[in-house]
Amino acid sequence: RGEVITYLRERELVTDVYLERLLDIRLNKGKAAGGETVKAVAYVVDRAHVQYAGGLDASHAAAVVRGAVGQSSRNEDYVLSTVEHLKALGIRDHWLEEVGRRVAPS
């Protein structure tokens, strides 16, 4: 567990735009399906941080994402992967899906 937390901190806490929190989450799959609540480390955005961009419209967000590269991959890939993983979980984020459509390869 310690190695995973160290890895996540190195990946997510680079610019301090995310805050590490220990949250209660409800599981909906596996042995604990049916609503078991467990503690989980989560990284949530600091809305007061200068890098927080939650107010952007999809067009502006896509322009920022297009061509940008993070430590792990191209930002376009990150957006598209996030959209697909959310869909697989049955979660729809229409704004993020629109950003994804705008940055997806033609």
C-alpha atoms as a printed R data frame, in Angstrom:
    type eleno elety resid chain resno       x      y       z
1   ATOM     1    CA   ARG     A     1   0.000  0.000   0.000
2   ATOM     2    CA   GLY     A     2   2.804  2.420   0.858
3   ATOM     3    CA   GLU     A     3   4.376  2.051  -2.585
4   ATOM     4    CA   VAL     A     4   1.052  2.804  -4.266
5   ATOM     5    CA   ILE     A     5   0.494  5.929  -2.149
6   ATOM     6    CA   THR     A     6   4.034  7.116  -2.904
7   ATOM     7    CA   TYR     A     7   3.456  6.568  -6.632
8   ATOM     8    CA   LEU     A     8   0.125  8.420  -6.555
9   ATOM     9    CA   ARG     A     9   1.582 11.355  -4.627
10  ATOM    10    CA   GLU     A    10   4.446 11.674  -7.111
11  ATOM    11    CA   ARG     A    11   1.981 11.570 -10.016
12  ATOM    12    CA   GLU     A    12  -0.877 13.705  -8.667
13  ATOM    13    CA   LEU     A    13   0.739 16.242  -6.345
14  ATOM    14    CA   VAL     A    14   3.185 17.765  -8.812
15  ATOM    15    CA   THR     A    15   1.700 21.281  -8.925
16  ATOM    16    CA   ASP     A    16  -0.515 21.293  -5.817
17  ATOM    17    CA   VAL     A    17  -3.670 21.688  -7.923
18  ATOM    18    CA   TYR     A    18  -4.950 18.479  -6.279
19  ATOM    19    CA   LEU     A    19  -5.533 17.899  -2.586
20  ATOM    20    CA   GLU     A    20  -5.134 14.452  -1.056
21  ATOM    21    CA   ARG     A    21  -8.186 13.373   0.933
22  ATOM    22    CA   LEU     A    22  -9.246 10.228   2.764
23  ATOM    23    CA   LEU     A    23 -12.894  9.764   1.815
24  ATOM    24    CA   ASP     A    24 -15.676  7.297   2.455
25  ATOM    25    CA   ILE     A    25 -16.697  5.646  -0.819
26  ATOM    26    CA   ARG     A    26 -19.436  3.140  -1.580
27  ATOM    27    CA   LEU     A    27 -18.467  0.039  -3.551
28  ATOM    28    CA   ASN     A    28 -20.885 -1.248  -6.166
29  ATOM    29    CA   LYS     A    29 -19.025 -4.250  -7.620
30  ATOM    30    CA   GLY     A    30 -17.206 -7.343  -6.483
31  ATOM    31    CA   LYS     A    31 -17.546 -9.019  -3.092
32  ATOM    32    CA   ALA     A    32 -18.542 -5.743  -1.468
33  ATOM    33    CA   ALA     A    33 -21.314 -4.941  -3.947
34  ATOM    34    CA   GLY     A    34 -24.478 -3.667  -2.419
35  ATOM    35    CA   GLY     A    35 -23.237 -0.528  -0.845
36  ATOM    36    CA   GLU     A    36 -20.369 -1.370   1.495
37  ATOM    37    CA   THR     A    37 -18.565  1.834   2.464
38  ATOM    38    CA   VAL     A    38 -14.763  1.874   2.697
39  ATOM    39    CA   LYS     A    39 -12.060  4.499   3.154
40  ATOM    40    CA   ALA     A    40 -10.135  5.515   0.027
41  ATOM    41    CA   VAL     A    41  -7.414  7.996  -0.819
42  ATOM    42    CA   ALA     A    42  -8.675 10.440  -3.433
43  ATOM    43    CA   TYR     A    43  -7.242 13.476  -5.161
44  ATOM    44    CA   VAL     A    44  -9.666 16.371  -5.496
45  ATOM    45    CA   VAL     A    45  -9.081 19.646  -7.288
46  ATOM    46    CA   ASP     A    46  -8.341 22.794  -5.303
47  ATOM    47    CA   ARG     A    47 -10.828 25.208  -6.873
48  ATOM    48    CA   ALA     A    48  -8.815 28.162  -5.532
49  ATOM    49    CA   HIS     A    49  -5.635 27.039  -7.348
50  ATOM    50    CA   VAL     A    50  -4.456 29.154 -10.290
51  ATOM    51    CA   GLN     A    51  -4.477 26.061 -12.545
52  ATOM    52    CA   TYR     A    52  -8.124 25.199 -11.834
53  ATOM    53    CA   ALA     A    53  -9.981 25.539 -15.134
54  ATOM    54    CA   GLY     A    54 -13.479 24.416 -14.187
55  ATOM    55    CA   GLY     A    55 -15.135 27.480 -15.695
56  ATOM    56    CA   LEU     A    56 -13.948 26.918 -19.264
57  ATOM    57    CA   ASP     A    57 -16.400 26.121 -22.019
58  ATOM    58    CA   ALA     A    58 -15.731 22.913 -23.976
59  ATOM    59    CA   SER     A    59 -14.240 24.754 -26.948
60  ATOM    60    CA   HIS     A    60 -11.713 26.652 -24.828
61  ATOM    61    CA   ALA     A    61 -10.877 23.537 -22.795
62  ATOM    62    CA   ALA     A    62 -10.233 21.563 -25.995
63  ATOM    63    CA   ALA     A    63  -7.919 24.314 -27.245
64  ATOM    64    CA   VAL     A    64  -5.935 24.141 -23.987
65  ATOM    65    CA   VAL     A    65  -5.776 20.328 -24.078
66  ATOM    66    CA   ARG     A    66  -4.876 20.018 -27.761
67  ATOM    67    CA   GLY     A    67  -1.123 19.574 -28.097
68  ATOM    68    CA   ALA     A    68  -0.420 19.686 -24.345
69  ATOM    69    CA   VAL     A    69   1.646 16.909 -22.774
70  ATOM    70    CA   GLY     A    70   1.762 15.828 -19.145
71  ATOM    71    CA   GLN     A    71   4.245 13.616 -17.330
72  ATOM    72    CA   SER     A    72   2.488 10.423 -18.368
73  ATOM    73    CA   SER     A    73   0.983 11.107 -21.790
74  ATOM    74    CA   ARG     A    74  -0.566 13.559 -24.197
75  ATOM    75    CA   ASN     A    75  -3.488 15.412 -22.657
76  ATOM    76    CA   GLU     A    76  -5.755 14.401 -25.547
77  ATOM    77    CA   ASP     A    77  -5.124 10.748 -24.651
78  ATOM    78    CA   TYR     A    78  -5.874 11.437 -20.993
79  ATOM    79    CA   VAL     A    79  -9.211 13.110 -21.816
80  ATOM    80    CA   LEU     A    80 -10.275 10.355 -24.224
81  ATOM    81    CA   SER     A    81  -9.270  7.610 -21.783
82  ATOM    82    CA   THR     A    82 -11.161  9.304 -18.955
83  ATOM    83    CA   VAL     A    83 -14.311  9.605 -21.084
84  ATOM    84    CA   GLU     A    84 -14.138  5.906 -22.013
85  ATOM    85    CA   HIS     A    85 -13.541  4.755 -18.434
86  ATOM    86    CA   LEU     A    86 -16.438  6.868 -17.152
87  ATOM    87    CA   LYS     A    87 -18.731  5.433 -19.847
88  ATOM    88    CA   ALA     A    88 -17.667  1.900 -18.888
89  ATOM    89    CA   LEU     A    89 -18.770  2.686 -15.328
90  ATOM    90    CA   GLY     A    90 -22.087  4.064 -16.553
91  ATOM    91    CA   ILE     A    91 -21.126  7.663 -15.746
92  ATOM    92    CA   ARG     A    92 -21.917 10.404 -18.263
93  ATOM    93    CA   ASP     A    93 -20.089 13.740 -18.212
94  ATOM    94    CA   HIS     A    94 -21.496 15.586 -21.198
95  ATOM    95    CA   TRP     A    95 -19.039 18.493 -20.931
96  ATOM    96    CA   LEU     A    96 -16.013 16.152 -20.858
97  ATOM    97    CA   GLU     A    97 -17.491 14.110 -23.700
98  ATOM    98    CA   GLU     A    98 -17.739 17.304 -25.770
99  ATOM    99    CA   VAL     A    99 -14.104 18.157 -25.002
100 ATOM   100    CA   GLY     A   100 -13.228 14.591 -26.039
101 ATOM   101    CA   ARG     A   101 -15.065 14.956 -29.354
102 ATOM   102    CA   ARG     A   102 -13.168 18.172 -30.032
103 ATOM   103    CA   VAL     A   103  -9.708 16.689 -29.350
104 ATOM   104    CA   ALA     A   104 -10.269 13.234 -30.866
105 ATOM   105    CA   PRO     A   105  -8.333 12.431 -34.041
106 ATOM   106    CA   SER     A   106 -10.423 12.961 -37.182
